[in-house]
Amino acid sequence: MKNIVILASGSGSNAENIIGYFRKKNILHQFHIITNKKDAFVLERAKKLGVTAEIITKKQNDEGVLEKRLLELNPDLIVLAGYLLLFPAGIVQQFPNKIINIHPALLPKYGGKGMYGSFVHEAVVANNETETGISIHYVSELYDEGAVIFQAKTSVAENDTPDDVAQKVHQLEYEHFPKVIEKLLSD
């Protein structure tokens, strides 16, 4: 059984999808969710799924609480699923090639500080891109600059809105993120 820690700042739909994927396949892994926001809906999803969850605020993160907690949990894989804080360099060094993130664009395009969620989709549409997608990558000390593990593409139609693009990208996330995690854990 592998120990997976999922970090999320928002609704937690990817976290729920990942946990559901492994449960449907009867692959027993231990999951733990950490969020930096007291009102993040991921806490409700964790409760519904019977998964332990906790809040470690940005201030606590800056004080080293997240690093200490991750060392206690000793995860086989740390999964950032909509976690919006820059990951501390100390943790990246403690867990080399054990921290992954999903980004809603084809990196290196539309990556970096401030490029998340709807901001990415708005930029894709504003720049008249004909395709976009997801990038699953290792986490480094800089936003969205770790080595890419996997990418999947989807087309962007001329009349697509940012919400249309978001829906297409979410479908790719739900389809591929759990499979990439499963592969990484079996290697």
N, C-alpha and C positions, 0 to 999 in steps of 0.2 A: 504494500500500500504506500502510495506516494503522498507527500504532504504539500499541498498547494495553498499559497496565500494569494488572495485576489485583492487588489487595491482599486477602489472606485470612489469618485467624488460625487456622482449623480444618481441616476435612476437605477443603475445596476442591471440593465437588460442583458448585457454581455455576460456578466457574472452569473445570472440565472441560466442563461443559455449554456454556458460552459458546464455548470454543475448538472443541469438536466441531461446534457449529452452523455456525460460519464455514467450517470445513474441509469439511463436507458440502456446503455451497453453493459450494465452490471459490472463496471470497472470500479472497484472500491478505492477511492482516494479520500483523504481527509482534507476538507476545505476550511479555510478561515478567511473572513472578510475584514478588511480594515478600510475605514473611510476617514477623510479629514473634515467632514461636515456633519454636524449634529442632526441636520434635517434631511440628509441624503436618503432618497427612497430605497437605496440599496439595503438599508437597515431593515426595512419592512420585508424586502425580498428574502433576506437572510433568515428572518424569523419564520417566514412561510416555509422555507426550505429546511428549517432545522439546522442551520449552519451558524456556528459561533461568529460573532461580529463585534467589533469595537471601534471606538472613535479615537483617533490620534490627531489632534488639531495641528494646524500649521505651526503654531507657537511651540507645541510639544515636539513636533518634527524637528524644528530648529534647535531645540534643546537636546536632541539625541534620543528621544523616547522611541521613535520609530525604529531606529537602528538597533537599540537594545531589545525591543520586542521581537524584531525579526530574528535576531540571534537566538532568543529564547525559543521561538517557534521552529527554527532550523528547517526551513522549507526546502523541498527538492526543486521547486520552481516558484518564482514570484511573478505574478501576472498583473500588469497594469491594464485595467479595462475601464478607461475613462477617468483615470487619475490625473488631476490637472496641476499637480505641483511638480516642480523640478525635483527629480529623485536625488537625494544626498549622495555626494561622491563617495563618502565613506561606506555606504551600503553597496554601491556599485563595486567597490574594491573588495568588500567582504564576500560578495556572491558573484564572482565572474561567470558570465554566460549562463546565469540562472535567473536573470530578470528580463522579461520580455514586455513589449508594449504593442498595441495596435494603433495605427494611425489611419485616419479616413481619407487618405490620398496616396498617390503613387510617389513616394519619396524618391528623390530629394525635393520634388515639387511640393509646395504648400506645407512645408514643415517649419518648425522653429517656434519660438515663444509667441504666444497669442494665436497660433494656428491650431485650433481644435474645433470640433463640432461644426456648428452652422457657419462659423467664420471661414472654414475650409471650403464648404460647399458654395458659399456666396462668391468666394474668389474663383472657384472653378467655373461657375456660370459667367461671372463678370469678364473672365479672360477667354470666353468662347472655346473652352476645351472641348474636344470631341470624345475624350475618354477620361476616366478617373478610376479610382479603386481603393484598395486597402494595402497597407504595408505592415507586416508583422516583423518587428526588429528587436535586436538586443538593445537594452538600455545602456547608455553611456552617461558621462557627466554633463552632456549637452542635450538640449531638446532635439529629439528625432534624428540624431546623428549616429546611432549605433548601427552595426552591420545588419543589413536586411536579411531576414530568414525566408520570407515568402511574400509574394505580391499576387493579387488577383485584380483583373480589370473589368470595368463595365463601361458601356457607351454612354455618352451624354448627348441627348437629342437637342436640336436647336431651340426647341420650345420648353426644355426642362427648366423647372424652377429649382432653387436651392433645396426646397423640401422634396422634390422628385429625386434629386441627386442623393439626398440623405437616405431616402428609402432604398434606393439601389445599393448604396454603400452598406447600409445596415444588413441587407440580405447577404452580401458577401461576408461581412463580419460573422454573422450567425452560422453561415455554412462552413467557413474555413478556420476560424479562430480555435474552436475546440479540436479540430483534426490536427492542426499544427502543434497544439499543446500535447495531444496524445503522442504524436511522433517524437517530440522532444523528450518526453518522459520515458519513451521506450528505447531511445538510443543509448 
